[in-house]
Amino acid sequence: MLTIRQITNNPQEIIDRLKIKNFDAKERVTQIIEIDKEKRNTQKELDDLKAEQNKIAREIGLLFKDKKIEEANEAKAKAIELKAASKNIESNFIKLDEAMFKLVVELPNLPHPTVPLGKSDADNEKVREGGEIPTFDFTALPHWELAEKYDLIDFKLGNKITGAGFPVYKGKGAKLQRALINFFLSEGDKAGYQEIMPPLMVNEASAYATGQLPDKDGQMYHATVDNFYLIPTAEVPITNIYRDVILDEKDFPVKMTGYTPCFRREAGSYGKDVKGLNRLHQFDKVEIVQLQNPAKSYETLDQMVNYVENIIKKLGLPYRIVKLCGGDLSFTSALTFDFEVYSAAQEQWLEVSSVSNFEAFQANRLKLRFKSKDSKKKQLAHTLNGSALALPRILAALLENYQTEDGIKIPDVLVPFIGFETI
C-alpha cells in the first residue's frame, strides 16, 4: 500500500508512474488528497474541542472549590455539549478514514524505473536464456499423454473426485512430485532459508496485508462461514508471520521458504494452454520469501533471481528469464522477473517462477517496520518473494524433455530423492 505522504507530496508522479501499469490513478489520487485535507481539518477541530473541554474541566474544579455552584453547573452543561460535539466529529473522522482506506488499497504499487513499457506479456523484455532445447528422432508426446501411458497422473479421476484442474498423482508420478518438493526445500536449506510449514487458509487481515485483497477478490477460494481464504501462494501466510512486527536492522535479511499446495479459482483460457498440468486450480509450489533493508533489496532481488536460475540449471531444463513490462506487472510488485522453461513436445515456453521486489508496498499494509542504528525513527522494511519452484509446469517440462522411446529419464539431481533413474 502506498503511504499517504507519498500520494499527497507527489500526486503527479504517482499518476504518471501508475500509467506504466496501465492504471489511471488520477481520480483516486484527487479524492485521496481531498479526503486527507478534510481529515486534517476535522482532526484540528477535534483537537480544539478537546482542548476546550480540558480547560473547562479544570475551571469546574476551581468553581466548585470556590463554591460558585451555579457557574460550575453552567460549565458542566457546556462540557456536556462539547463532548457530544466531539463524538459527532470523531464519528465523521472515522468515516473519512474508512473512505481513505478504501481508495488507497485500490492503488497498485509503483513500478520500478527500469520496468519496460508495454501492455501484455508480448512486451516483456528478455534478459537471458540458458540450456539446450532437446531434439528427438521419434514423435515426442505431450506430458498428459506420457502421464496416461506410464500411469503417473490421472486427470479424469481428479475430475470425478473434485472437478477440472484437480489432478490425481499416482505411483511414480506421486514420487516424482515429492522428490521435486524435497529437492527444492533442500536447496533452500543450503542457501540459508528457514523452512516454514504454514496454514493453508488465512484470515481476511492476512489477505489484505500481502495485497491479495481487494485486488484478487473473487479469484481466491473463500470459506465464507469462517471468512477464511485458501492460499493462492505460500507467500501470503509466510509473509504474514511478520505482520505488526518491529525488527532490528541487524535481523536482516530474514529468509524463509515453504512448501504448500496452492489454490486458485481462475482457470484462464481453454484449449492447449490449460491442458494437462499447464493451468490448475490446485497445485504444489515451494516459495522463497525475504525481508530486507530497503538499501539492499535490489541486490537481494538479483541474488534471488540467480538462486532460482541455478535450480533450473541443476534440473537441466532450457529456460529464459524475462523482465515484466508495466502491463504484465502484478498489483503488488515494483519489479518482477519471470522464469519460463521450454516444453519440448508442446513447443512452447511455460512460466514456472516469478521473482519480485514489492519494496515497502506490502510492509506498509503489514505494518512491518525496523529500527535503524542511524535513526531513531522506525522505517518500513522491503519484502521480496519468488517461486522456487512451481511444480506442475516443471513436472510437465521434465516429462516431455526427458522422454525417450522406452520411458522417461530422471534428472541426476533428483535420483537421490526418488530412488530410481527411469520411469
C-alpha positions as CSV (number, residue, x, y, z in Angstrom):
1,M,0.0,0.0,0.0
2,L,1.3,3.4,-0.9
3,T,1.7,5.8,2.0
4,I,-0.5,8.9,2.3
5,R,2.7,11.0,2.4
6,Q,3.8,9.5,-1.0
7,I,0.5,10.4,-2.6
8,T,0.0,13.9,-1.2
9,N,3.6,15.0,-1.6
10,N,3.9,13.8,-5.2
11,P,0.5,13.3,-6.7
12,Q,1.5,13.8,-10.3
13,E,4.4,11.4,-10.0
14,I,2.1,8.8,-8.6
15,I,-0.3,9.3,-11.6
16,D,2.5,9.2,-14.2
17,R,4.2,6.1,-12.8
18,L,1.0,4.1,-12.5
19,K,0.3,4.9,-16.1
20,I,3.2,2.5,-16.8
21,K,1.0,-0.2,-15.2
22,N,-1.9,0.9,-17.5
23,F,-3.7,2.2,-14.4
24,D,-5.5,5.5,-14.4
25,A,-5.0,6.9,-10.8
26,K,-5.9,10.5,-11.4
27,E,-9.5,10.4,-9.9
28,R,-8.4,8.3,-6.9
29,V,-5.4,10.4,-6.2
30,T,-7.6,13.6,-6.3
31,Q,-10.1,12.1,-4.0
32,I,-7.4,10.9,-1.5
33,I,-5.9,14.4,-1.4
34,E,-9.3,16.0,-0.8
35,I,-10.2,13.5,2.0
36,D,-6.7,14.0,3.5
37,K,-7.4,17.8,3.7
38,E,-10.8,17.1,5.2
39,K,-9.3,14.7,7.7
40,R,-6.7,17.2,8.8
41,N,-9.3,20.0,9.3
42,T,-11.5,17.5,11.2
43,Q,-8.6,16.5,13.4
44,K,-7.8,20.1,14.1
45,E,-11.4,20.8,15.0
46,L,-11.5,17.8,17.3
47,D,-8.2,18.8,19.0
48,D,-9.5,22.3,19.6
49,L,-12.7,20.9,21.1
50,K,-10.8,18.6,23.4
51,A,-8.5,21.4,24.5
52,E,-11.6,23.5,25.4
53,Q,-13.1,20.5,27.2
54,N,-9.9,20.1,29.3
55,K,-9.9,23.8,30.0
56,I,-13.5,23.8,31.2
57,A,-12.8,20.6,33.3
58,R,-10.1,22.5,35.2
59,E,-12.4,25.5,35.6
60,I,-15.3,23.4,37.0
61,G,-13.0,22.1,39.8
62,L,-11.9,25.6,40.7
63,L,-15.5,26.9,40.7
64,F,-16.7,24.1,42.9
65,K,-13.8,24.8,45.2
66,D,-14.8,28.5,45.4
67,K,-18.4,27.4,46.0
68,K,-19.6,29.0,42.8
69,I,-22.1,26.3,42.2
70,E,-24.3,28.0,39.6
71,E,-21.3,28.9,37.4
72,A,-19.9,25.4,37.9
73,N,-23.1,23.8,36.7
74,E,-23.2,26.1,33.7
75,A,-19.7,25.0,32.9
76,K,-20.7,21.3,33.3
77,A,-23.6,21.8,30.8
78,K,-21.1,23.4,28.4
79,A,-18.8,20.5,28.8
80,I,-21.6,18.0,28.0
81,E,-22.4,19.9,24.8
82,L,-18.7,19.9,23.8
83,K,-18.5,16.2,24.5
84,A,-21.5,15.5,22.2
85,A,-20.0,17.7,19.5
86,S,-16.7,15.8,19.8
87,K,-18.4,12.5,19.5
88,N,-20.1,13.6,16.2
89,I,-16.8,14.9,14.9
90,E,-15.0,11.6,15.9
91,S,-17.7,9.7,14.0
92,N,-17.1,11.8,10.9
93,F,-13.3,11.3,11.2
94,I,-13.8,7.5,11.3
95,K,-15.9,7.7,8.1
96,L,-13.3,9.8,6.4
97,D,-10.6,7.3,7.5
98,E,-12.6,4.4,6.1
99,A,-13.2,6.2,2.8
100,M,-9.5,7.0,2.6
101,F,-8.5,3.3,3.2
102,K,-10.8,2.0,0.5
103,L,-9.3,4.4,-2.0
104,V,-5.7,3.8,-1.0
105,V,-5.8,-0.1,-1.0
106,E,-7.1,0.0,-4.6
107,L,-3.9,1.8,-5.8
108,P,-1.3,-0.6,-7.2
109,N,2.4,-0.5,-6.2
110,L,4.6,1.9,-8.2
111,P,6.7,0.3,-10.9
112,H,10.5,0.5,-10.6
113,P,12.0,3.0,-13.0
114,T,13.6,0.1,-15.1
115,V,10.2,-1.6,-15.8
116,P,9.7,-1.7,-19.6
117,L,6.7,0.0,-21.2
118,G,4.1,-2.4,-22.6
119,K,0.6,-3.7,-22.3
120,S,0.9,-7.5,-22.1
121,D,3.4,-10.4,-21.8
122,A,4.2,-9.9,-25.5
123,D,6.0,-6.7,-24.4
124,N,8.2,-8.3,-21.7
125,E,11.9,-7.9,-22.1
126,K,14.1,-11.0,-22.4
127,V,17.1,-10.8,-20.0
128,R,18.9,-14.1,-20.8
129,E,18.4,-17.7,-21.6
130,G,20.2,-21.0,-21.0
131,G,20.1,-24.7,-21.5
132,E,19.6,-26.6,-24.7
133,I,16.2,-27.4,-26.3
134,P,16.1,-31.2,-26.8
135,T,15.5,-32.8,-30.2
136,F,14.0,-36.2,-30.8
137,D,14.3,-38.8,-33.5
138,F,10.9,-40.1,-32.6
139,T,7.5,-38.4,-32.1
140,A,7.6,-36.7,-28.8
141,L,4.4,-37.0,-26.6
142,P,2.9,-34.1,-24.6
143,H,3.0,-34.7,-20.8
144,W,-0.6,-35.5,-20.5
145,E,-0.2,-38.5,-22.9
146,L,3.0,-39.5,-21.1
147,A,1.2,-39.3,-17.8
148,E,-1.5,-41.7,-19.1
149,K,0.9,-44.0,-20.8
150,Y,3.0,-44.6,-17.7
151,D,0.1,-44.2,-15.2
152,L,1.6,-41.1,-13.5
153,I,-1.2,-38.7,-13.3
154,D,-5.0,-39.3,-13.7
155,F,-6.8,-36.2,-14.8
156,K,-10.1,-37.9,-15.3
157,L,-10.1,-39.3,-11.8
158,G,-9.4,-35.8,-10.4
159,N,-12.3,-34.5,-12.4
160,K,-14.5,-37.2,-10.9
161,I,-13.4,-36.6,-7.3
162,T,-13.5,-32.8,-7.5
163,G,-13.5,-31.2,-10.9
164,A,-11.3,-30.0,-13.7
165,G,-7.9,-28.6,-12.5
166,F,-7.5,-31.1,-9.6
167,P,-5.3,-33.9,-10.9
168,V,-4.5,-37.1,-9.0
169,Y,-0.8,-38.1,-8.9
170,K,-0.2,-41.8,-8.8
171,G,2.7,-44.2,-8.2
172,K,6.0,-42.9,-9.7
173,G,4.2,-39.7,-10.7
174,A,3.5,-39.0,-7.0
175,K,7.1,-40.0,-6.1
176,L,8.5,-37.6,-8.7
177,Q,6.3,-34.8,-7.3
178,R,7.5,-35.5,-3.8
179,A,11.1,-35.7,-5.0
180,L,10.9,-32.3,-6.6
181,I,9.4,-30.8,-3.4
182,N,12.2,-32.3,-1.3
183,F,14.9,-31.2,-3.8
184,F,13.6,-27.6,-3.8
185,L,13.4,-27.5,0.0
186,S,16.9,-28.9,0.3
187,E,18.2,-26.2,-2.0
188,G,16.5,-23.6,0.2
189,D,18.0,-25.1,3.3
190,K,21.5,-25.0,1.8
191,A,21.0,-21.3,0.9
192,G,20.1,-20.3,4.5
193,Y,16.3,-20.2,4.1
194,Q,14.4,-21.3,7.2
195,E,11.7,-23.8,6.3
196,I,8.2,-22.9,7.3
197,M,5.1,-25.1,7.2
198,P,2.3,-22.6,7.3
199,P,-1.6,-22.9,7.5
200,L,-3.3,-23.4,4.1
201,M,-6.0,-20.9,5.0
202,V,-5.7,-17.3,6.1
203,N,-8.0,-14.7,7.5
204,E,-9.1,-11.5,5.8
205,A,-6.4,-9.3,7.5
206,S,-3.7,-11.6,6.1
207,A,-5.1,-11.4,2.6
208,Y,-5.2,-7.6,2.8
209,A,-1.7,-7.4,4.3
210,T,0.0,-9.0,1.3
211,G,-2.2,-7.4,-1.3
212,Q,-4.4,-10.3,-2.4
213,L,-7.4,-8.3,-1.2
214,P,-9.1,-6.4,-2.6
215,D,-7.2,-6.9,-5.9
216,K,-7.8,-10.7,-6.1
217,D,-11.2,-10.8,-4.5
218,G,-13.3,-13.4,-6.3
219,Q,-10.2,-15.3,-7.6
220,M,-9.5,-17.0,-4.3
221,Y,-11.4,-19.8,-2.8
222,H,-13.4,-18.3,0.1
223,A,-14.7,-20.3,3.1
224,T,-17.5,-17.9,3.8
225,V,-18.8,-19.3,7.1
226,D,-15.4,-18.6,8.9
227,N,-14.3,-15.9,6.4
228,F,-11.1,-17.7,5.6
229,Y,-9.3,-17.8,2.3
230,L,-7.5,-20.8,0.8
231,I,-4.0,-19.5,0.0
232,P,-3.1,-18.8,-3.7
233,T,0.6,-19.0,-2.7
234,A,2.7,-19.6,0.4
235,E,3.8,-16.0,0.2
236,V,0.6,-15.0,2.0
237,P,0.9,-16.9,5.3
238,I,4.7,-16.8,5.4
239,T,5.0,-13.0,4.9
240,N,2.2,-12.5,7.5
241,I,4.3,-14.1,10.1
242,Y,5.9,-10.6,10.4
243,R,2.6,-8.6,10.4
244,D,2.7,-6.0,13.1
245,V,6.3,-6.7,13.9
246,I,9.2,-4.3,14.5
247,L,12.6,-5.8,13.5
248,D,16.1,-4.6,14.3
249,E,18.3,-3.6,11.4
250,K,20.7,-6.5,12.4
251,D,17.9,-9.0,11.8
252,F,18.1,-8.6,8.0
253,P,18.0,-10.5,5.9
254,V,15.1,-12.6,7.1
255,K,15.0,-15.7,4.7
256,M,12.1,-18.2,4.7
257,T,10.9,-21.0,2.5
258,G,7.9,-23.2,2.5
259,Y,6.1,-25.9,0.5
260,T,2.3,-25.7,0.3
261,P,-0.5,-26.7,-2.0
262,C,-1.9,-23.5,-3.7
263,F,-5.5,-22.8,-4.7
264,R,-6.6,-20.5,-7.4
265,R,-10.1,-20.2,-8.9
266,E,-9.1,-18.7,-12.2
267,A,-8.6,-21.2,-15.0
268,G,-7.6,-18.9,-17.9
269,S,-8.5,-19.7,-21.4
270,Y,-9.5,-23.1,-22.8
271,G,-7.5,-25.4,-25.1
272,K,-3.8,-26.2,-25.3
273,D,-2.8,-23.5,-22.8
274,V,-4.8,-25.2,-20.0
275,K,-4.5,-28.8,-21.0
276,G,-2.8,-31.3,-18.6
277,L,-0.7,-29.5,-16.0
278,N,-0.5,-26.2,-17.8
279,R,-3.0,-24.5,-15.5
280,L,-4.6,-25.9,-12.4
281,H,-6.9,-24.9,-9.6
282,Q,-4.8,-26.8,-7.1
283,F,-1.0,-27.1,-7.5
284,D,2.1,-27.6,-5.4
285,K,4.8,-24.9,-5.0
286,V,7.9,-24.1,-3.0
287,E,8.2,-20.4,-2.2
288,I,11.1,-18.3,-1.0
289,V,10.5,-15.1,0.9
290,Q,12.9,-12.4,2.1
291,L,12.5,-9.4,4.3
292,Q,15.3,-6.9,3.7
293,N,16.7,-3.4,4.5
294,P,15.5,-1.1,1.7
295,A,19.1,-0.2,0.9
296,K,19.8,-3.8,0.0
297,S,16.6,-5.1,-1.5
298,Y,17.5,-4.8,-5.2
299,E,20.8,-6.5,-4.6
300,T,18.8,-9.2,-2.8
301,L,16.4,-9.4,-5.8
302,D,19.4,-10.2,-8.1
303,Q,20.5,-12.9,-5.7
304,M,17.1,-14.5,-5.6
305,V,16.9,-14.5,-9.4
306,N,20.3,-16.2,-9.5
307,Y,19.2,-18.7,-6.9
308,V,16.1,-19.8,-9.0
309,E,18.2,-19.9,-12.2
310,N,20.7,-22.2,-10.5
311,I,17.9,-24.7,-9.5
312,I,16.6,-24.8,-13.1
313,K,20.2,-25.3,-14.4
314,K,20.5,-28.3,-12.0
315,L,17.4,-29.8,-13.4
316,G,18.9,-29.4,-16.9
317,L,15.9,-27.6,-18.4
318,P,16.1,-25.0,-21.2
319,Y,14.9,-21.7,-19.7
320,R,14.7,-18.0,-20.3
321,I,14.3,-15.0,-17.9
322,V,12.1,-12.1,-18.8
323,K,11.6,-8.7,-17.1
324,L,7.9,-8.0,-16.9
325,C,6.6,-4.8,-18.6
326,G,4.3,-2.4,-16.9
327,G,1.1,-4.0,-18.3
328,D,2.1,-7.5,-17.1
329,L,3.3,-6.5,-13.7
330,S,1.2,-7.6,-10.7
331,F,-0.7,-5.2,-8.5
332,T,1.8,-5.5,-5.6
333,S,5.1,-5.7,-7.5
334,A,7.6,-3.0,-8.2
335,L,9.8,-5.2,-10.4
336,T,9.4,-8.8,-11.4
337,F,11.5,-11.4,-13.3
338,D,9.6,-14.4,-14.7
339,F,11.3,-17.7,-15.5
340,E,10.0,-19.8,-18.3
341,V,11.1,-23.4,-19.3
342,Y,10.7,-24.9,-22.7
343,S,8.2,-27.7,-23.1
344,A,9.6,-29.8,-25.9
345,A,6.5,-31.7,-27.0
346,Q,4.2,-28.7,-26.7
347,E,6.8,-26.5,-28.3
348,Q,6.1,-23.6,-26.0
349,W,7.5,-21.7,-23.1
350,L,5.9,-22.3,-19.7
351,E,6.1,-19.8,-16.8
352,V,7.4,-21.6,-13.7
353,S,8.5,-18.8,-11.4
354,S,8.1,-15.1,-10.7
355,V,10.7,-13.4,-8.5
356,S,9.6,-9.9,-7.3
357,N,10.5,-7.0,-5.1
358,F,7.5,-5.3,-3.5
359,E,9.6,-2.6,-1.9
360,A,7.6,-1.2,1.0
361,F,4.2,-1.8,-0.5
362,Q,3.4,-5.0,1.5
363,A,5.3,-3.8,4.5
364,N,3.1,-0.7,4.8
365,R,0.0,-3.0,4.8
366,L,1.7,-5.4,7.2
367,K,3.0,-2.6,9.5
368,L,6.3,-4.3,9.2
369,R,9.0,-1.9,10.3
370,F,12.6,-1.9,11.6
371,K,14.8,0.1,13.9
372,S,17.9,1.5,12.3
373,K,21.1,2.2,14.3
374,D,21.4,5.5,12.4
375,S,17.9,6.8,13.0
376,K,15.5,6.8,15.9
377,K,12.6,6.8,13.5
378,K,11.2,3.4,12.6
379,Q,11.2,2.6,8.8
380,L,9.2,0.3,6.6
381,A,11.1,-2.9,5.5
382,H,11.1,-4.2,2.0
383,T,9.6,-7.6,1.1
384,L,10.6,-10.0,-1.7
385,N,9.4,-13.4,-2.9
386,G,9.8,-15.9,-5.6
387,S,8.6,-19.3,-6.7
388,A,11.4,-21.9,-6.3
389,L,9.6,-23.5,-7.9
390,A,6.0,-24.1,-9.1
391,L,5.7,-27.8,-9.7
392,P,3.1,-28.5,-12.3
393,R,4.8,-26.9,-15.3
394,I,8.3,-28.0,-14.1
395,L,6.9,-31.6,-13.9
396,A,5.3,-31.2,-17.4
397,A,8.7,-30.0,-18.8
398,L,10.6,-32.8,-17.2
399,L,8.3,-35.5,-18.5
400,E,8.4,-34.0,-22.0
401,N,12.1,-33.0,-22.2
402,Y,13.5,-36.2,-20.6
403,Q,11.3,-38.7,-22.5
404,T,12.9,-41.5,-24.5
405,E,11.3,-44.1,-26.7
406,D,11.5,-46.5,-23.8
407,G,10.5,-44.3,-20.9
408,I,11.4,-41.1,-19.0
409,K,14.8,-40.4,-17.6
410,I,15.1,-38.9,-14.1
411,P,17.5,-35.9,-13.9
412,D,20.6,-36.9,-12.0
413,V,20.0,-34.3,-9.3
414,L,16.6,-35.9,-8.4
415,V,17.8,-39.5,-8.2
416,P,18.9,-39.3,-4.5
417,F,15.4,-38.0,-3.7
418,I,13.4,-40.5,-5.7
419,G,15.4,-43.8,-5.6
420,F,15.2,-44.7,-9.3
421,E,16.7,-43.4,-12.6
422,T,14.0,-44.1,-15.1
423,I,10.2,-44.4,-15.5
